[in-house]
Structure formats: structure tokens, C-alpha cells
Amino acid sequence: MTMNNPFEGKEIWFGVGSQDLYGEEALRQVAQQATEIVDALNASGRIPVKLVLKPTLKSSDGVRRFMVDASADDNCIGVITWMHTFSPAKMWIRGLEALKKPLLQLNTQHHFEIPWDTIDMDFMNLNQAAHGDREYGYIVTRLGIPRKIVVGHYTDPAVADKIGVWARACAGWRASNTMNVMRWGDNMRNVAVTEGDKTEAERVFGASINTWAVNELVAAYDAVKEDQVKDLIEDYKAKYEIAPELLDKDYDSLFIAAREECAMVNMMRANNCTAGVDNFEDLGALPQLPGVGPQRFPSEYGWGFSAEGDWKTAVLVRIGAVMGYGLDGGASLMEDYSYNFTPGNEMIMGSHMLEVSPSVGTIAKPRLEIHPLGIGGKADPVRLVFTVAPKQDAVVVSLADVRTRFRMLMNVVDVVEPLGSLSKLPCARALWKPEPNLEVSAECWLRAGGSHHTCMTTSVGREAWEDFARIAGVELATIDAETTPREFERELELEDMVHELRNRH
């Protein structure tokens, strides 16, 4: 039970701009040097998706065909463009207008330094990226097409790193656009942040969000074969410490929890879903509120999950899991629960009743335990109990429907160890110090209308989410070390005005 590699078989197409003005010899050198650049980037080991060099683009028809083909190819998840020589930007208009995939503009060149003693006009005519990229950049900006811009020599590891982060965001965007979200029942009654426009979400993010009756999950629970449950319990034994009573007097509760996971997984797979939500107020005949199963959605299957019917956070967790594939850490539902106001140690404790995932990293081996739960009206649920491991520059991200649009909100945080044992707390938890500090973070989060449900990612940080938001064309408000309440409020006001002006056009 491991997440399918979201990068396998995927490509990023690399288009090099030039023109016929410089003759065949120059174009042969363009192709050769472009090949060396792409080969070096692929060999860097820092980009999780293969870059595929396409024939040099020399005409408007060629550019358009390149962009149309890239947009139509299911394996192509993004396009990188680089102007080796001067490529007149008007020839890019039709192609750029047709592009439906994420775009990155690479501003680099083949030579590392100017050959001071040998440079001549032949060299100048061939190596014109410095102003060729400016010509191209003008037209992309004029057309209003969002793109990531990476500047630097292609041998610099920082360049490959930035391309790699963007490639992860491209994979997250593809995952968003191919996502089916399974809702078992509706969302929690009277809760505002779990509401949202599912039709608009499909238009903006591509995710299809639909409901299956809890009775269908109960039927799937009844249909689970005993052997599947026993195999899953063996997997629990291999990966977690298990409270002794669960293998003795409470074994039936463990069996029920595993059977519920099997039922949920079987339904998800049968309906090609990659994110799910349930609701403790709508459990039908299920014996327990599912605990360990949803906790394992991100860590074992790479799926998103959120509680109380909050499909927006489930979507974020799936995107975060895909973007962070292969890196240390992961993605999980998180919820702000309690503050620590001790001077010099101000922090937030995040948790949830049952559903925080160990994918984000744990201090010690997660322990499978059974404890009473005062809500839901069902039998005591089985859950994994652990503390999230320290991690600098993690992020918590929320997605809110603010009437006229979706707003993503992100806070950069440092996950830290707790100041005590938390031995009486029977659920998974994380402690973090938000940037720039608790007071400013909380004020700005409240000002932006951020949800109390978030996606925490300890694998990818702010840059990946910034790239994703740019690709999606969605507002992203960020709280970081430089944030002040006054400037943050002004930024929100400007975003409101920008959105209103865009809607008028």
C-alpha cells in the first residue's frame, strides 16, 4: 500500500525560441546547446519529471503547433520556454493564447561567463538570450499569462531546484484536475468553513466533488472479506506500536476499524477517487467513527482526507501529497486547537479528534490506541496517537470560499517539540511556532477569513504552494516572517479591488 508515483510517465516539454534569420549553422548550434542544457537539467537529480526537448521553434505556426500539442498531450504537465537567440515575440502570440498547461520562462544562457578576449559578432548573434528573453517576456506579460520565471545559469543547482519545485506544482495541478472527491454524507451542520461552491471548485481546480450515501459505505463495510481485514491488521502490526488491549480484549474494535478502512478504500478505488471526507454527524450504521483509516489516506495511499465534510481541505491534502511525493514529510489535515502564550514560547497546538496523518513525520513510532470519544454516538474509535516531528519552514494552508472567489491562505511555521509529555491527550498532535509570531499570525489569519481546518505540509514549503496558486489563478495570501498586520490588511484590500476589476472585464 504505497502511493502511486505521480511523476511516472509524465513530461515537461522544453521549447527553445529562435528564428531563420541566423542561418542553418547557427540553428544547429542552438539545437546542440539546448540539448546540453536539457541533458544537464535532467541529470541534476533535482527535477522529478523528465524534461523533453522539442525541435527549435522558428515560426508562428511552429510555436502554435508546439503549444497545441503540449496542451493536448496527457503526459505533458507543463511547458518551459527559453529564447536562445532573438525570437520575435509576435510569432509567439497565437501559440501562447492556445496554451492550456502551466508555463515556466527560463532566463539562462549556454556560456557561463563572457569570453572577454574572443567574443565577436558571430558569438553575439548566436548567444542573445539576455535580450531574447526580454522580448518574449514582454509578450507573455502583455497577454496576461501567468508563469514562473527562473533566472540563472543552468548549471547552478538553485536553478534546477526552482524548476523542480515548479514541476511538483505542475503535478499537483494535474492531480487537482483529475481529482474525484468522495463525500460520505454531507458536511457538519451549522459550520461555515466546510461550506463552499462545489461547481465553482470544479471550474477553478478541476476537482469533481460528489456525495455517496453513508448507507453505501455501510454496504461496502458488510461486503469486506475477512482476509482483507486480517491482512490490513498485519500491516498495522508492521508499521505501528499497538496497545496490548487491541490485540486482546478490544480486538473486535481493532477488527472493526480495519474493516472500515477496507470499506472506504474499496469504495475509493472502485470510483477512482483520490480524496475523501466523512462527518461524525452522519455515520449511519457504521460501528465507529473512522479513525486509523482516514489517518492512513495520505501516508499509505497518497489521498486527501478531511473531517466534518470539509472537501476543500481534502482537496488541499491530496495536492500537497502529490507535490511532496518522494520527499521527507508529507501532508495532513490539521486544525488549530489551543495556544501557548508563555513569553518566548508562544505556539499553536494543532490536532483533530482522530484524523491527523502520520505522513507529516512523527517523533516516535505511532501507537494504535482505543479511547472513548464524546461525540458521534458510536463505539470507542481506534486511532493512531503520535506527535509530529520538528520541521522548519513547514506550512499550513487553508482554502476558503469568500463569496466571489476562492482564497488560499498560507502561514509559514516551524514545527517544534512540545514542552511536556501530552501523555493524557489521546490523539495525534502538532506544535508549531507561526511566522512572524503568534500574535501577528493569528490576527492576519482572522483578518483573511482563514479556516480552522488546514492542510499542513512538511515536505513542500511556500514556493510550491505559490507556484500552484499562480498556475490555478487563485489568490494566495501569505503570512511569513516579514508580515505586518497593517500591510497584510492593505494587501487583502488590493486583492479585493483587483478581483472586482477582473470581473468587470
C-alpha positions as CSV (number, residue, x, y, z in Angstrom):
1,M,0.0,0.0,0.0
2,T,2.0,2.9,-1.3
3,M,1.1,6.0,-3.2
4,N,1.4,5.7,-7.0
5,N,4.3,7.8,-8.3
6,P,2.5,10.9,-9.7
7,F,5.6,11.7,-11.8
8,E,6.0,8.4,-13.6
9,G,5.4,8.7,-17.3
10,K,4.9,12.5,-17.1
11,E,6.9,15.0,-19.1
12,I,7.7,18.7,-19.2
13,W,8.2,20.0,-22.7
14,F,11.1,22.3,-23.3
15,G,10.7,24.8,-26.2
16,V,13.6,26.9,-27.5
17,G,12.9,30.0,-29.4
18,S,14.9,31.3,-32.4
19,Q,14.3,32.3,-36.0
20,D,15.5,31.6,-39.5
21,L,17.5,34.9,-39.7
22,Y,20.8,33.5,-38.5
23,G,21.2,30.6,-40.9
24,E,21.4,26.8,-40.6
25,E,24.8,26.7,-38.9
26,A,23.6,28.9,-36.1
27,L,20.4,26.8,-35.7
28,R,22.5,23.7,-35.5
29,Q,24.4,25.3,-32.6
30,V,21.1,26.3,-31.0
31,A,19.9,22.8,-31.1
32,Q,23.1,21.4,-29.8
33,Q,23.4,23.8,-26.9
34,A,19.8,23.3,-26.0
35,T,20.4,19.6,-25.9
36,E,23.3,20.1,-23.5
37,I,21.2,22.3,-21.2
38,V,18.2,19.9,-21.1
39,D,20.5,16.9,-20.5
40,A,22.3,18.7,-17.7
41,L,19.0,19.6,-16.0
42,N,17.7,16.1,-16.3
43,A,21.0,14.7,-14.9
44,S,20.8,17.1,-11.9
45,G,18.5,14.8,-10.0
46,R,16.6,17.8,-8.7
47,I,13.7,17.7,-11.1
48,P,11.2,14.9,-10.5
49,V,9.8,15.0,-14.1
50,K,11.7,14.3,-17.3
51,L,12.3,17.4,-19.5
52,V,11.8,16.7,-23.1
53,L,13.5,18.9,-25.7
54,K,11.3,19.7,-28.8
55,P,12.6,21.0,-32.1
56,T,13.7,24.6,-32.2
57,L,10.8,27.0,-32.6
58,K,11.3,29.4,-35.6
59,S,7.9,30.5,-36.8
60,S,4.4,31.4,-35.6
61,D,3.0,28.2,-37.0
62,G,5.7,26.1,-35.3
63,V,5.1,27.8,-31.9
64,R,1.3,27.3,-32.2
65,R,1.7,23.6,-33.1
66,F,4.1,23.1,-30.2
67,M,1.6,24.7,-27.7
68,V,-1.4,22.9,-29.1
69,D,0.3,19.6,-28.9
70,A,1.6,20.2,-25.4
71,S,-1.9,21.2,-24.3
72,A,-3.4,18.0,-25.8
73,D,-0.8,15.6,-24.5
74,D,-2.0,13.9,-21.3
75,N,1.6,13.1,-20.3
76,C,2.8,16.7,-20.6
77,I,2.2,18.5,-17.4
78,G,4.0,21.8,-18.1
79,V,6.0,23.8,-20.7
80,I,9.4,25.5,-20.3
81,T,10.4,28.1,-22.8
82,W,13.8,29.7,-23.4
83,M,14.9,32.1,-26.1
84,H,18.4,31.1,-27.2
85,T,18.6,33.8,-29.8
86,F,16.3,36.7,-30.6
87,S,12.9,35.2,-31.3
88,P,10.4,37.9,-32.4
89,A,7.6,37.9,-29.8
90,K,4.7,38.4,-32.2
91,M,5.3,34.9,-33.5
92,W,4.5,33.6,-30.0
93,I,1.1,35.2,-29.7
94,R,-1.1,32.5,-31.3
95,G,0.7,29.7,-29.5
96,L,0.7,31.3,-26.1
97,E,-3.0,32.0,-26.5
98,A,-3.6,28.3,-27.2
99,L,-1.5,27.0,-24.3
100,K,-3.5,25.2,-21.6
101,K,-0.6,23.9,-19.5
102,P,1.5,25.6,-16.8
103,L,4.3,27.8,-18.2
104,L,7.8,28.5,-16.9
105,Q,10.1,31.1,-18.5
106,L,13.8,30.1,-18.1
107,N,16.2,33.0,-18.4
108,T,19.5,31.4,-18.9
109,Q,22.3,31.0,-21.5
110,H,24.7,28.4,-22.6
111,H,28.0,30.1,-21.7
112,F,28.8,30.8,-18.1
113,E,30.8,33.9,-18.5
114,I,31.5,36.4,-21.3
115,P,34.6,35.2,-23.3
116,W,36.4,38.5,-22.9
117,D,39.3,38.0,-25.3
118,T,37.5,36.1,-28.1
119,I,34.0,37.5,-28.2
120,D,33.0,38.7,-31.7
121,M,29.7,39.4,-33.6
122,D,29.2,35.7,-34.5
123,F,29.2,34.9,-30.8
124,M,26.9,37.8,-30.1
125,N,24.4,36.8,-32.8
126,L,24.2,33.2,-31.5
127,N,24.0,34.0,-27.8
128,Q,21.2,36.5,-27.4
129,A,19.2,35.1,-24.5
130,A,19.7,38.2,-22.4
131,H,17.5,40.3,-24.7
132,G,15.7,37.5,-26.5
133,D,14.0,36.5,-23.2
134,R,13.1,40.2,-22.6
135,E,11.3,40.3,-26.0
136,Y,9.5,37.1,-25.1
137,G,8.8,38.2,-21.5
138,Y,7.1,41.3,-22.8
139,I,4.5,39.5,-24.9
140,V,3.7,36.9,-22.1
141,T,3.1,39.8,-19.7
142,R,1.1,41.7,-22.3
143,L,-1.1,38.7,-22.8
144,G,-1.6,38.3,-19.1
145,I,-0.4,34.7,-19.0
146,P,0.8,33.6,-15.5
147,R,4.2,31.9,-15.5
148,K,7.0,31.1,-13.2
149,I,10.3,32.9,-14.0
150,V,13.7,31.2,-13.2
151,V,16.9,33.2,-13.8
152,G,20.4,31.9,-13.6
153,H,22.9,29.6,-15.3
154,Y,21.6,26.2,-16.0
155,T,24.4,24.5,-14.1
156,D,23.5,26.3,-10.9
157,P,21.8,23.8,-8.5
158,A,19.4,26.6,-7.4
159,V,18.1,26.8,-11.0
160,A,17.3,23.1,-11.1
161,D,15.8,23.3,-7.6
162,K,13.3,26.1,-8.7
163,I,12.4,24.1,-11.8
164,G,11.9,21.1,-9.6
165,V,9.6,22.9,-7.2
166,W,7.6,24.2,-10.1
167,A,7.4,20.7,-11.6
168,R,5.9,19.5,-8.4
169,A,3.3,22.2,-8.5
170,C,2.5,21.1,-12.1
171,A,2.0,17.6,-10.9
172,G,-0.2,19.0,-8.1
173,W,-2.2,20.9,-10.7
174,R,-2.7,17.8,-12.8
175,A,-3.8,15.9,-9.7
176,S,-6.3,18.6,-8.9
177,N,-7.7,18.5,-12.4
178,T,-8.1,14.7,-12.3
179,M,-9.4,14.5,-8.7
180,N,-12.6,12.9,-7.7
181,V,-13.6,13.6,-4.1
182,M,-15.8,11.1,-2.3
183,R,-18.1,12.7,0.3
184,W,-19.7,10.2,2.7
185,G,-22.8,12.2,3.6
186,D,-22.9,15.9,3.9
187,N,-20.9,18.4,5.9
188,M,-21.2,19.1,9.6
189,R,-24.3,21.1,10.5
190,N,-24.1,24.8,11.0
191,V,-20.3,25.0,10.4
192,A,-19.4,27.9,8.0
193,V,-16.0,27.0,6.7
194,T,-16.9,23.5,5.5
195,E,-19.4,25.1,3.0
196,G,-18.4,26.1,-0.5
197,D,-19.4,26.1,-4.1
198,K,-18.6,22.7,-5.5
199,T,-19.5,23.7,-9.0
200,E,-17.1,26.6,-8.9
201,A,-14.4,24.4,-7.3
202,E,-14.6,22.1,-10.3
203,R,-14.3,25.1,-12.7
204,V,-11.3,26.6,-10.9
205,F,-9.5,23.5,-9.6
206,G,-10.9,20.7,-11.8
207,A,-11.8,18.6,-8.8
208,S,-15.1,16.8,-9.1
209,I,-16.8,16.7,-5.6
210,N,-19.8,14.4,-5.2
211,T,-21.7,12.6,-2.4
212,W,-22.2,8.9,-1.7
213,A,-24.8,7.9,0.9
214,V,-23.4,6.6,4.1
215,N,-25.6,3.5,3.5
216,E,-23.4,2.7,0.5
217,L,-20.4,2.8,2.9
218,V,-22.2,0.5,5.3
219,A,-22.9,-1.9,2.5
220,A,-19.3,-1.8,1.5
221,Y,-18.3,-2.5,5.1
222,D,-20.6,-5.5,5.2
223,A,-19.1,-6.8,1.9
224,V,-15.4,-6.7,3.1
225,K,-13.8,-10.1,3.2
226,E,-12.3,-11.3,6.4
227,D,-8.9,-12.0,4.8
228,Q,-8.6,-8.4,3.6
229,V,-9.2,-7.2,7.2
230,K,-6.6,-9.6,8.6
231,D,-4.0,-8.6,6.0
232,L,-4.6,-4.9,6.9
233,I,-4.1,-5.7,10.7
234,E,-0.8,-7.3,9.8
235,D,0.2,-4.1,8.1
236,Y,-0.7,-2.2,11.3
237,K,1.5,-4.5,13.3
238,A,4.4,-3.9,10.9
239,K,4.2,-0.2,11.0
240,Y,2.9,0.9,14.4
241,E,3.1,0.1,18.0
242,I,-0.2,-1.4,19.1
243,A,-1.8,-1.0,22.5
244,P,-1.9,-4.6,24.0
245,E,-5.6,-4.4,24.7
246,L,-6.3,-4.1,20.9
247,L,-4.7,-7.5,20.4
248,D,-6.7,-9.0,23.3
249,K,-10.0,-7.8,24.9
250,D,-10.5,-5.0,22.4
251,Y,-9.5,-7.0,19.3
252,D,-13.1,-6.7,17.9
253,S,-12.7,-2.9,17.9
254,L,-9.4,-3.2,16.0
255,F,-11.1,-5.5,13.5
256,I,-14.0,-3.0,13.1
257,A,-11.5,-0.1,12.5
258,A,-9.6,-2.1,9.9
259,R,-12.8,-3.3,8.2
260,E,-14.0,0.3,8.0
261,E,-10.7,1.3,6.3
262,C,-11.0,-1.6,3.9
263,A,-14.6,-0.5,3.0
264,M,-13.5,3.1,2.4
265,V,-10.5,2.1,0.4
266,N,-12.6,-0.3,-1.7
267,M,-15.2,2.4,-2.5
268,M,-12.5,5.0,-3.3
269,R,-10.7,2.7,-5.7
270,A,-14.0,1.5,-7.3
271,N,-14.9,5.1,-8.1
272,N,-11.4,6.3,-9.0
273,C,-11.4,8.8,-6.1
274,T,-8.2,10.4,-4.7
275,A,-9.7,12.4,-1.8
276,G,-12.5,11.7,0.7
277,V,-14.4,13.3,3.6
278,D,-16.8,11.9,6.3
279,N,-18.8,13.5,9.1
280,F,-19.3,12.3,12.6
281,E,-22.9,13.6,12.5
282,D,-23.7,11.3,9.6
283,L,-22.4,7.7,10.2
284,G,-25.5,5.6,9.6
285,A,-24.9,2.1,10.9
286,L,-21.1,2.3,11.0
287,P,-19.9,1.0,14.3
288,Q,-17.2,3.6,14.8
289,L,-16.3,7.0,13.6
290,P,-13.4,6.0,11.2
291,G,-10.0,6.9,12.7
292,V,-7.0,5.0,11.7
293,G,-8.3,4.5,8.1
294,P,-8.6,8.2,7.3
295,Q,-5.2,8.9,9.1
296,R,-3.6,6.5,6.6
297,F,-5.2,8.0,3.5
298,P,-2.3,10.4,2.9
299,S,0.5,8.2,4.3
300,E,-0.4,4.9,2.6
301,Y,-2.4,5.9,-0.5
302,G,-1.4,9.5,-1.2
303,W,-5.1,10.5,-0.9
304,G,-6.5,13.6,0.6
305,F,-8.8,13.5,3.6
306,S,-10.6,15.9,5.9
307,A,-13.2,15.6,8.5
308,E,-16.7,17.1,9.0
309,G,-17.4,17.1,5.3
310,D,-14.7,19.7,4.6
311,W,-14.0,18.8,1.0
312,K,-11.9,21.9,0.4
313,T,-9.2,20.8,2.9
314,A,-9.3,17.2,1.5
315,V,-8.5,18.7,-1.9
316,L,-5.5,20.6,-0.5
317,V,-4.2,17.5,1.3
318,R,-4.3,15.5,-2.0
319,I,-2.5,18.3,-3.8
320,G,0.1,18.5,-1.0
321,A,0.7,14.8,-1.0
322,V,1.3,14.8,-4.8
323,M,3.6,17.8,-4.7
324,G,5.6,16.3,-1.9
325,Y,6.0,12.8,-3.3
326,G,9.4,11.3,-2.7
327,L,10.4,14.0,-0.2
328,D,10.7,13.7,3.6
329,G,7.5,14.6,5.3
330,G,4.0,14.7,3.8
331,A,0.6,16.3,4.0
332,S,-2.2,16.1,6.5
333,L,-5.4,17.6,7.8
334,M,-4.7,19.9,10.7
335,E,-6.8,22.1,12.9
336,D,-5.9,24.9,15.3
337,Y,-6.8,23.8,18.8
338,S,-5.0,25.7,21.5
339,Y,-2.5,28.5,22.1
340,N,0.6,28.5,24.3
341,F,1.1,32.1,25.4
342,T,4.3,31.6,27.5
343,P,6.6,34.5,26.7
344,G,9.3,33.3,24.3
345,N,7.5,30.1,23.7
346,E,4.3,31.2,22.0
347,M,3.0,28.5,19.8
348,I,-0.1,26.8,18.4
349,M,-1.2,23.2,19.1
350,G,-2.9,21.6,16.1
351,S,-4.8,18.3,16.3
352,H,-8.1,16.7,15.4
353,M,-10.4,14.2,17.0
354,L,-8.9,11.3,15.0
355,E,-7.8,12.1,11.5
356,V,-4.3,13.8,11.6
357,S,-2.0,11.7,9.4
358,P,1.5,10.4,10.3
359,S,2.6,11.2,6.8
360,V,3.9,14.6,8.1
361,G,6.5,12.8,10.2
362,T,6.5,11.7,13.8
363,I,8.9,12.0,16.8
364,A,8.3,8.3,17.7
365,K,6.6,5.3,16.1
366,P,2.8,6.0,16.0
367,R,0.8,4.0,18.6
368,L,-2.5,2.5,17.7
369,E,-4.9,3.0,20.7
370,I,-8.5,2.9,21.6
371,H,-10.2,5.7,23.6
372,P,-13.7,7.0,24.2
373,L,-15.0,9.8,22.0
374,G,-17.7,12.1,23.4
375,I,-19.3,12.9,20.1
376,G,-20.7,10.8,17.2
377,G,-22.7,8.4,19.4
378,K,-20.7,5.3,18.3
379,A,-18.4,2.8,19.9
380,D,-14.9,3.9,21.1
381,P,-12.8,4.5,17.9
382,V,-9.3,3.2,17.2
383,R,-6.8,5.8,16.2
384,L,-3.1,6.5,15.8
385,V,-1.6,8.6,18.6
386,F,1.7,10.5,17.9
387,T,3.4,13.9,18.0
388,V,4.5,15.4,14.7
389,A,8.3,15.7,14.4
390,P,10.0,19.1,14.4
391,K,10.4,20.7,10.9
392,Q,11.5,24.2,10.0
393,D,9.7,26.1,7.2
394,A,6.6,23.9,7.1
395,V,3.4,25.5,6.0
396,V,-0.3,25.4,6.9
397,V,-2.6,26.2,4.1
398,S,-6.4,26.8,4.0
399,L,-8.9,27.3,1.2
400,A,-11.9,29.5,1.8
401,D,-14.9,30.4,-0.3
402,V,-15.1,34.2,0.1
403,R,-18.4,34.6,-1.9
404,T,-16.9,35.8,-5.2
405,R,-13.8,33.6,-5.3
406,F,-11.7,31.1,-3.5
407,R,-8.9,32.4,-1.3
408,M,-5.9,30.3,-0.3
409,L,-4.2,31.4,2.9
410,M,-0.8,30.2,4.0
411,N,1.3,30.6,7.1
412,V,5.0,29.6,7.2
413,V,5.6,27.7,10.5
414,D,8.3,25.9,12.4
415,V,7.0,22.6,13.9
416,V,8.6,22.2,17.4
417,E,8.6,19.6,20.2
418,P,6.0,20.0,22.9
419,L,7.1,21.4,26.3
420,G,5.5,18.4,28.1
421,S,4.6,14.8,27.6
422,L,1.0,15.3,26.4
423,S,0.5,11.8,27.8
424,K,-3.2,12.4,28.6
425,L,-4.0,13.6,25.1
426,P,-5.4,10.6,23.1
427,C,-5.0,11.9,19.6
428,A,-2.3,12.9,17.1
429,R,-1.0,16.5,17.5
430,A,1.5,19.0,16.3
431,L,3.0,22.1,17.9
432,W,4.3,25.0,15.8
433,K,5.6,28.5,16.1
434,P,4.0,30.5,13.3
435,E,5.9,33.3,11.5
436,P,6.4,36.1,12.3
437,N,4.9,35.3,15.8
438,L,1.7,34.1,17.3
439,E,0.1,37.5,17.7
440,V,0.6,38.7,14.2
441,S,-0.1,35.3,12.6
442,A,-3.4,34.9,14.4
443,E,-4.5,38.5,13.7
444,C,-3.8,38.2,10.0
445,W,-5.3,34.7,9.7
446,L,-8.5,36.0,11.3
447,R,-8.4,39.1,9.1
448,A,-8.2,36.9,5.9
449,G,-11.0,34.6,7.0
450,G,-8.8,31.6,7.1
451,S,-10.4,28.3,8.0
452,H,-9.8,26.5,11.3
453,H,-9.2,23.4,9.1
454,T,-5.8,23.4,7.2
455,C,-3.5,21.3,5.2
456,M,-0.1,21.0,6.8
457,T,2.8,20.1,4.5
458,T,6.2,19.3,5.9
459,S,7.5,18.0,2.5
460,V,7.0,21.1,0.3
461,G,7.0,24.6,1.6
462,R,5.8,28.0,0.5
463,E,7.3,28.1,-3.0
464,A,5.4,25.0,-4.2
465,W,2.2,26.4,-3.0
466,E,3.0,29.8,-4.5
467,D,3.6,28.1,-7.9
468,F,0.4,26.1,-7.6
469,A,-1.7,29.2,-6.8
470,R,-0.2,31.0,-9.8
471,I,-1.0,28.1,-12.1
472,A,-4.5,27.9,-10.7
473,G,-5.0,31.6,-10.9
474,V,-6.2,31.7,-7.3
475,E,-5.5,34.3,-4.7
476,L,-2.8,33.3,-2.2
477,A,-2.4,35.4,1.0
478,T,0.9,34.5,2.8
479,I,1.8,35.2,6.4
480,D,5.6,34.9,6.8
481,A,8.5,36.5,8.8
482,E,8.0,39.9,7.0
483,T,4.3,40.2,7.6
484,T,2.8,43.1,9.5
485,P,-0.9,43.4,10.2
486,R,-1.2,46.8,8.5
487,E,0.5,45.8,5.3
488,F,-1.4,42.4,5.2
489,E,-4.7,44.2,5.6
490,R,-3.8,46.5,2.7
491,E,-2.8,43.5,0.5
492,L,-6.2,41.9,1.2
493,E,-7.9,45.2,0.2
494,L,-5.9,45.4,-3.0
495,E,-6.8,41.8,-3.8
496,D,-10.5,42.6,-3.4
497,M,-10.1,45.5,-5.8
498,V,-8.2,43.5,-8.4
499,H,-10.8,40.7,-8.3
500,E,-13.6,43.2,-8.7
501,L,-11.9,44.8,-11.7
502,R,-11.2,41.5,-13.3
503,N,-14.8,40.5,-13.0
504,R,-15.9,43.7,-14.8
505,H,-13.9,42.7,-17.8
